[in-house]
Amino acid sequence: MSHLPPSFEIHVHGDLPLRADITSAQVEEALRPLWQYVGARSLKGAAASNFEEEPGIRFDKRSHMLSICWTLSGNDDFRFALDEMCVGLNEIAAAGAAIEVSFYDSEFDEEDHASDEEARDDFVMLFVGPTPADIMQVQRNILVEHVTAIMEQHFEAEELGGVVGEIDKLFHQRFDRMVNSLQLSKPPRSGAAPRTGHKPRRPSH
């Protein structure tokens, strides 16, 4: 937990599908970096948001969905907690998902600052998933959604097939490069050619 006076109001938002075999205890462990950061002894002690109208952190056992709409006070070091959280969520995720994190400069007051000074607000989108392929799929979907939304202001949706195709091509190339790098990093066993097995799980930031 940070010992500095909090300089940001931080909002974490996302809906994450979890594997059907995941228990509440596993969810609590995956989110340990978050509840420890705010000085709580358990997830239950930290699940409530700073704002009553926000649902906070909730795990629905029936739908296997982890929903986060949670605001806390913190500093830049909260980013380390987010990194650790992503590693834990990768281990229990059923599919790829995005988590939006907004940092609002709580020390900035427009009336007290010169017109040329800006708030230190920041926005980060994190991606988690059981495999790198799942993570890339979510990244691809969000990019396509954003690009097509902008271009549909000038073109009809049916005219954008080529644009979507080029985006898909870029992601396929990235995935192929990643697979090749994993293959090259593994020495062949008993003289056999290297092959791709279960890919290591890792966060994407």
SERO-4910 file (N, C-alpha, C, O; in steps of 0.05 Angstrom, whole numbers):
BEGIN
 pado doro    nc1    nc2    nc3   cac1   cac2   cac3    cc1    cc2    cc3    oc1    oc2    oc3
  Met    A     17    -24      0      0      0      0     17     25      0     38     26     14
  Ser    A      9     45    -15     25     70    -17     22     85      9      0     86     21
  His    A     45     96     19     44    112     43     44    142     37     44    159     55
  Leu    A     44    149     11     43    177      4     14    187      4     -4    171      0
  Pro    A     10    213      8    -18    223      6    -28    218    -22    -14    223    -42
  Pro    A    -52    207    -25    -63    200    -51    -65    225    -69    -76    245    -61
  Ser    A    -54    223    -93    -55    245   -112    -74    240   -136    -77    257   -153
  Phe    A    -86    216   -137   -104    209   -158   -129    196   -148   -129    182   -127
  Glu    A   -151    201   -162   -175    186   -159   -175    167   -182   -175    175   -205
  Ile    A   -174    141   -176   -170    120   -196   -195    104   -200   -206     93   -180
  His    A   -204    101   -225   -228     85   -230   -220     61   -247   -207     64   -268
  Val    A   -227     37   -238   -221     12   -252   -248      0   -262   -267     -2   -246
  His    A   -249     -7   -288   -275    -16   -299   -270    -39   -319   -253    -37   -336
  Gly    A   -286    -60   -316   -284    -82   -335   -301   -105   -327   -308   -109   -303
  Asp    A   -309   -121   -346   -325   -146   -342   -308   -169   -353   -301   -170   -376
  Leu    A   -301   -188   -335   -283   -210   -343   -297   -237   -339   -304   -244   -317
  Pro    A   -300   -252   -361   -311   -279   -359   -289   -298   -347   -267   -299   -357
  Leu    A   -297   -313   -326   -278   -331   -313   -285   -360   -319   -308   -366   -326
  Arg    A   -266   -378   -316   -271   -406   -320   -292   -416   -300   -295   -406   -278
  Ala    A   -307   -436   -309   -329   -446   -292   -320   -459   -266   -335   -461   -247
  Asp    A   -295   -468   -265   -285   -482   -241   -272   -462   -221   -263   -471   -200
  Ile    A   -273   -436   -227   -260   -417   -210   -277   -412   -185   -301   -408   -187
  Thr    A   -264   -411   -162   -278   -406   -136   -274   -377   -127   -257   -363   -138
  Ser    A   -290   -369   -108   -287   -342    -96   -259   -338    -85   -248   -316    -86
  Ala    A   -248   -359    -73   -221   -357    -61   -200   -351    -82   -182   -336    -77
  Gln    A   -203   -363   -106   -184   -358   -127   -187   -330   -138   -167   -317   -146
  Val    A   -211   -320   -139   -216   -292   -148   -203   -273   -128   -189   -254   -136
  Glu    A   -207   -279   -103   -195   -262    -82   -164   -262    -84   -152   -241    -81
  Glu    A   -153   -285    -90   -124   -286    -92   -114   -271   -117    -94   -257   -115
  Ala    A   -128   -273   -139   -120   -259   -163   -121   -229   -160   -105   -214   -171
  Leu    A   -140   -220   -143   -144   -191   -139   -129   -181   -114   -133   -159   -105
  Arg    A   -113   -199   -102    -98   -191    -78    -83   -165    -81    -83   -148    -62
  Pro    A    -70   -160   -104    -55   -134   -106    -73   -110   -103    -64    -89    -93
  Leu    A    -98   -112   -110   -116    -89   -108   -125    -85    -79   -122    -63    -68
  Trp    A   -134   -106    -65   -144   -102    -38   -121    -97    -18   -125    -84      2
  Gln    A    -97   -108    -24    -75   -102     -7    -66    -73    -10    -57    -60      9
  Tyr    A    -68    -62    -35    -60    -35    -40    -76    -15    -23    -65      5    -13
  Val    A   -102    -20    -20   -119     -2     -4   -118     -8     26   -132      4     42
  Gly    A   -101    -28     34    -98    -34     62   -119    -52     74   -121    -53     99
  Ala    A   -134    -66     57   -155    -84     67   -142   -111     73   -121   -118     63
  Arg    A   -156   -127     90   -147   -153     97   -159   -175     80   -151   -198     81
  Ser    A   -178   -168     63   -191   -187     45   -204   -171     22   -206   -147     23
  Leu    A   -213   -186      2   -227   -173    -20   -253   -161    -10   -261   -139    -19
  Lys    A   -266   -174      8   -291   -164     19   -288   -136     31   -305   -119     29
  Gly    A   -265   -133     44   -260   -107     57   -254    -84     38   -254    -61     46
  Ala    A   -248    -91     13   -241    -70     -6   -260    -69    -30   -257    -52    -47
  Ala    A   -280    -87    -31   -297    -89    -54   -314    -64    -59   -321    -59    -82
  Ala    A   -321    -50    -39   -338    -26    -42   -322     -3    -55   -298      1    -48
  Ser    A   -334     11    -73   -322     34    -86   -323     59    -68   -338     60    -49
  Asn    A   -306     78    -74   -307    104    -60   -334    118    -64   -342    135    -48
  Phe    A   -347    111    -86   -373    123    -93   -395    102    -89   -394     81   -101
  Glu    A   -415    109    -73   -436     91    -67   -452     82    -91   -462     59    -92
  Glu    A   -454     99   -112   -470     92   -135   -456     71   -153   -468     60   -171
  Glu    A   -430     65   -148   -416     45   -164   -417     18   -150   -415     17   -125
  Pro    A   -421     -3   -165   -423    -30   -153   -398    -41   -140   -399    -60   -124
  Gly    A   -375    -30   -147   -350    -39   -135   -339    -64   -150   -341    -66   -174
  Ile    A   -329    -83   -134   -319   -108   -145   -338   -131   -138   -343   -136   -115
  Arg    A   -348   -145   -158   -367   -166   -154   -361   -191   -171   -353   -188   -194
  Phe    A   -364   -214   -158   -360   -239   -172   -387   -254   -172   -396   -262   -150
  Asp    A   -399   -259   -195   -424   -274   -198   -417   -303   -203   -408   -310   -225
  Lys    A   -421   -320   -184   -414   -348   -187   -431   -362   -208   -422   -381   -221
  Arg    A   -456   -353   -211   -474   -367   -230   -466   -361   -259   -467   -379   -276
  Ser    A   -459   -337   -264   -451   -330   -292   -421   -331   -296   -411   -327   -318
  His    A   -406   -336   -274   -377   -337   -275   -365   -311   -286   -346   -311   -301
  Met    A   -377   -289   -277   -368   -263   -287   -357   -246   -264   -370   -243   -243
  Leu    A   -334   -235   -268   -322   -215   -250   -327   -188   -261   -318   -181   -283
  Ser    A   -342   -171   -246   -348   -144   -255   -335   -124   -236   -337   -126   -212
  Ile    A   -321   -105   -248   -306    -85   -233   -315    -57   -242   -312    -50   -266
  Cys    A   -327    -42   -224   -333    -14   -228   -326     -1   -202   -344      3   -185
  Trp    A   -301      6   -198   -290     11   -171   -271     35   -172   -254     37   -189
  Thr    A   -275     53   -153   -258     77   -151   -244     77   -125   -256     71   -104
  Leu    A   -218     84   -125   -202     85   -101   -185    110   -103   -183    123   -123
  Ser    A   -172    116    -81   -152    138    -80   -124    126    -80   -119    107    -65
  Gly    A   -106    136    -96    -80    125    -97    -60    142   -112    -65    166   -117
  Asn    A    -37    130   -118    -15    144   -131     -6    129   -156    -18    109   -163
  Asp    A     16    138   -168     26    124   -192     34     96   -186     34     79   -204
  Asp    A     42     90   -161     51     63   -155     28     42   -157     33     18   -156
  Phe    A      4     52   -160    -19     33   -164    -15     17   -190    -26     -4   -193
  Arg    A      0     28   -209      5     14   -234     19    -13   -229     15    -32   -244
  Phe    A     36    -14   -209     49    -40   -202     29    -60   -193     31    -84   -200
  Ala    A      9    -51   -178    -12    -69   -169    -28    -79   -193    -37   -102   -193
  Leu    A    -32    -62   -212    -47    -70   -236    -32    -91   -252    -44   -110   -262
  Asp    A     -6    -88   -254     11   -108   -268      8   -135   -255      4   -155   -268
  Glu    A     10   -136   -228      7   -161   -213    -21   -172   -216    -24   -197   -218
  Met    A    -41   -155   -216    -68   -164   -219    -72   -178   -246    -85   -199   -247
  Cys    A    -61   -167   -267    -64   -178   -294    -52   -207   -295    -64   -224   -307
  Val    A    -30   -211   -282    -18   -237   -281    -37   -257   -268    -41   -279   -278
  Gly    A    -49   -249   -245    -68   -266   -232    -93   -272   -248   -103   -294   -248
  Leu    A   -103   -251   -261   -128   -255   -277   -123   -272   -301   -142   -286   -310
  Asn    A   -100   -271   -313    -94   -289   -335    -98   -318   -328   -106   -334   -345
  Glu    A    -92   -325   -303    -93   -352   -294   -121   -363   -290   -126   -387   -290
  Ile    A   -141   -345   -287   -168   -353   -282   -188   -345   -304   -212   -351   -302
  Ala    A   -179   -330   -324   -197   -320   -345   -206   -342   -363   -191   -361   -369
  Ala    A   -230   -340   -372   -241   -359   -392   -238   -349   -420   -238   -365   -439
  Ala    A   -235   -323   -423   -233   -310   -450   -218   -284   -446   -214   -275   -423
  Gly    A   -211   -272   -468   -198   -246   -466   -217   -224   -458   -241   -225   -463
  Ala    A   -207   -204   -444   -223   -182   -435   -206   -157   -431   -182   -159   -428
  Ala    A   -219   -134   -433   -205   -108   -429   -213    -96   -402   -235    -99   -393
  Ile    A   -194    -83   -390   -198    -68   -365   -190    -40   -369   -166    -34   -376
  Glu    A   -208    -21   -365   -202      7   -368   -195     19   -341   -209     15   -321
  Val    A   -173     35   -340   -164     47   -315   -160     77   -320   -145     85   -338
  Ser    A   -175     94   -306   -173    123   -309   -161    135   -284   -169    129   -262
  Phe    A   -140    152   -288   -127    166   -266   -136    195   -268   -131    209   -288
  Tyr    A   -149    205   -247   -157    233   -246   -140    248   -225   -139    240   -202
  Asp    A   -128    269   -234   -110    285   -217   -127    299   -195   -140    319   -201
  Ser    A   -126    289   -171   -143    300   -150   -131    326   -138   -144    340   -123
  Glu    A   -105    331   -145    -92    355   -135    -95    379   -153    -88    402   -146
  Phe    A   -106    374   -177   -108    396   -197   -134    411   -194   -156    399   -192
  Asp    A   -132    436   -193   -156    454   -192   -152    475   -213   -134    492   -212
  Glu    A   -170    475   -233   -168    494   -255   -167    523   -246   -153    540   -258
  Glu    A   -181    529   -225   -182    557   -215   -156    565   -202   -149    589   -200
  Asp    A   -141    546   -191   -116    552   -177    -91    549   -194    -69    555   -184
  His    A    -93    540   -219    -70    536   -236    -70    555   -259    -91    563   -269
  Ala    A    -47    560   -269    -44    577   -292    -57    563   -316    -59    539   -317
  Ser    A    -65    579   -336    -79    568   -359    -62    549   -375    -73    532   -389
  Asp    A    -35    551   -374    -18    533   -389    -12    507   -375      2    490   -386
  Glu    A    -21    504   -351    -16    479   -336    -39    460   -341    -62    468   -344
  Glu    A    -32    434   -342    -52    414   -347    -52    393   -324    -32    389   -311
  Ala    A    -76    381   -321    -78    360   -301    -63    336   -309    -58    332   -333
  Arg    A    -55    319   -290    -39    295   -296    -58    271   -301    -51    248   -295
  Asp    A    -82    276   -311   -100    255   -317    -88    235   -337    -72    243   -354
  Asp    A    -95    210   -334    -85    189   -352   -106    168   -355   -123    164   -338
  Phe    A   -103    153   -377   -122    131   -383   -105    108   -393    -88    111   -411
  Val    A   -110     84   -382    -95     60   -389   -116     38   -395   -135     34   -380
  Met    A   -111     24   -417   -128      0   -422   -111    -24   -420    -90    -27   -434
  Leu    A   -118    -43   -403   -104    -68   -398   -119    -91   -411   -144    -89   -414
  Phe    A   -105   -111   -419   -117   -135   -431   -108   -160   -416    -85   -163   -411
  Val    A   -127   -177   -411   -121   -203   -398   -135   -225   -413   -154   -220   -428
  Gly    A   -125   -249   -409   -136   -272   -423   -120   -297   -417    -97   -296   -408
  Pro    A   -132   -321   -422   -118   -346   -416    -94   -351   -435    -76   -366   -427
  Thr    A    -94   -339   -459    -72   -342   -477    -66   -316   -492    -84   -299   -492
  Pro    A    -43   -313   -503    -37   -289   -519    -57   -285   -542    -63   -263   -549
  Ala    A    -66   -307   -553    -85   -306   -576   -111   -293   -566   -123   -277   -581
  Asp    A   -120   -301   -542   -145   -289   -532   -142   -259   -527   -160   -244   -532
  Ile    A   -118   -251   -517   -113   -223   -512   -113   -207   -538   -125   -186   -540
  Met    A   -100   -218   -558    -99   -205   -584   -126   -202   -597   -132   -182   -610
  Gln    A   -143   -222   -592   -170   -221   -604   -186   -197   -592   -200   -184   -607
  Val    A   -183   -193   -566   -197   -170   -554   -185   -144   -564   -200   -126   -571
  Gln    A   -159   -143   -566   -146   -118   -577   -156   -113   -605   -162    -90   -612
  Arg    A   -158   -134   -621   -167   -131   -649   -195   -121   -650   -202   -103   -665
  Asn    A   -213   -133   -633   -241   -125   -634   -245    -96   -626   -261    -81   -638
  Ile    A   -230    -87   -606   -233    -59   -597   -223    -40   -618   -235    -19   -623
  Leu    A   -200    -47   -630   -189    -30   -651   -208    -28   -675   -213     -6   -685
  Val    A   -219    -50   -684   -238    -50   -706   -262    -32   -699   -272    -17   -716
  Glu    A   -272    -35   -674   -295    -19   -666   -289     11   -667   -305     27   -677
  His    A   -265     19   -657   -258     47   -657   -254     58   -685   -263     79   -692
  Val    A   -239     43   -701   -232     52   -728   -257     54   -745   -261     74   -759
  Thr    A   -275     34   -744   -299     35   -761   -318     57   -751   -332     69   -768
  Ala    A   -319     62   -725   -336     83   -715   -328    110   -726   -345    127   -733
  Ile    A   -302    115   -728   -292    140   -739   -297    142   -770   -306    162   -780
  Met    A   -291    120   -783   -293    120   -813   -322    120   -822   -327    129   -845
  Glu    A   -340    110   -806   -368    109   -814   -380    137   -815   -403    141   -825
  Gln    A   -366    157   -805   -374    184   -807   -371    195   -836   -383    215   -844
  His    A   -354    180   -851   -349    189   -879   -355    168   -900   -359    174   -923
  Phe    A   -357    142   -891   -362    120   -910   -384    102   -899   -390    102   -876
  Glu    A   -396     87   -918   -416     67   -910   -402     43   -898   -379     37   -905
  Ala    A   -416     29   -879   -403      7   -866   -394    -15   -885   -373    -27   -881
  Glu    A   -409    -19   -906   -402    -40   -925   -377    -33   -942   -366    -50   -955
  Glu    A   -368     -8   -940   -344      0   -955   -319     -5   -939   -297     -2   -949
  Leu    A   -322    -13   -914   -298    -15   -896   -287    -43   -893   -270    -48   -876
  Gly    A   -296    -62   -910   -286    -89   -908   -256    -91   -912   -243   -106   -898
  Gly    A   -246    -75   -930   -217    -75   -935   -201    -65   -911   -180    -75   -906
  Val    A   -212    -45   -898   -198    -34   -874   -197    -55   -852   -176    -59   -840
  Val    A   -219    -68   -847   -220    -89   -827   -201   -112   -835   -187   -123   -818
  Gly    A   -200   -118   -860   -181   -139   -869   -152   -132   -864   -137   -149   -857
  Glu    A   -145   -107   -868   -118    -98   -863   -111    -99   -833    -89   -106   -826
  Ile    A   -130    -92   -816   -126    -94   -788   -121   -123   -780   -103   -130   -764
  Asp    A   -138   -141   -791   -135   -170   -785   -107   -180   -794    -94   -196   -780
  Lys    A    -98   -170   -817    -72   -178   -827    -50   -170   -808    -31   -186   -804
  Leu    A    -52   -146   -797    -31   -137   -779    -30   -154   -754     -9   -160   -744
  Phe    A    -54   -161   -743    -54   -178   -719    -45   -206   -725    -31   -219   -708
  His    A    -51   -216   -749    -41   -243   -756    -10   -243   -758      3   -261   -749
  Gln    A      1   -221   -769     30   -219   -771     42   -218   -743     63   -230   -738
  Arg    A     30   -202   -725     40   -200   -698     40   -227   -684     59   -235   -670
  Phe    A     17   -241   -687     15   -267   -674     35   -287   -685     47   -302   -670
  Asp    A     39   -287   -712     59   -305   -724     87   -299   -713    102   -317   -708
  Arg    A     94   -273   -711    120   -266   -700    123   -276   -671    145   -286   -664
  Met    A    102   -274   -656    104   -283   -628    107   -313   -626    123   -323   -611
  Val    A     92   -327   -643     94   -357   -643    122   -365   -652    134   -383   -640
  Asn    A    133   -352   -672    160   -359   -681    181   -353   -660    200   -369   -657
  Ser    A    177   -331   -645    197   -325   -624    195   -346   -601    215   -352   -589
  Leu    A    171   -356   -596    168   -377   -575    181   -403   -585    193   -417   -569
  Gln    A    178   -409   -610    190   -433   -621    220   -432   -620    233   -451   -613
  Leu    A    232   -409   -628    261   -406   -628    272   -407   -600    296   -414   -597
  Ser    A    257   -400   -580    267   -399   -553    268   -426   -540    279   -430   -518
  Lys    A    255   -446   -553    254   -473   -542    272   -492   -557    268   -496   -581
  Pro    A    293   -503   -544    311   -522   -558    296   -547   -565    279   -556   -550
  Pro    A    302   -560   -588    289   -584   -596    295   -607   -576    318   -608   -566
  Arg    A    276   -625   -572    280   -647   -554    286   -673   -570    272   -679   -590
  Ser    A    307   -686   -563    315   -712   -576    317   -709   -606    311   -727   -621
  Gly    A    327   -686   -614    332   -682   -642    307   -674   -658    309   -670   -682
  Ala    A    284   -672   -645    259   -665   -659    259   -636   -665    272   -620   -651
  Ala    A    244   -628   -685    241   -600   -692    225   -585   -670    207   -597   -658
  Pro    A    231   -560   -664    216   -546   -644    187   -544   -653    180   -541   -676
  Arg    A    169   -544   -632    140   -541   -638    127   -525   -616    137   -524   -594
  Thr    A    105   -513   -623     92   -496   -604     73   -513   -587     55   -526   -598
  Gly    A     76   -512   -561     58   -526   -543     39   -506   -530     30   -487   -543
  His    A     35   -509   -504     18   -491   -489     34   -465   -485     55   -465   -473
  Lys    A     23   -443   -494     37   -418   -493     36   -406   -465     15   -409   -452
  Pro    A     57   -394   -456     57   -382   -429     37   -359   -428     33   -345   -447
  Arg    A     25   -357   -405      6   -335   -401     21   -310   -392     39   -312   -375
  Arg    A     13   -288   -403     26   -264   -395      7   -240   -399    -10   -241   -416
  Pro    A     10   -219   -383     -8   -196   -386      1   -180   -410     24   -180   -418
  Ser    A    -18   -165   -421    -13   -146   -443    -20   -119   -434    -43   -114   -425
  His    A     -1   -100   -435     -5    -73   -424     -3    -52   -446     -6    -28   -440
***
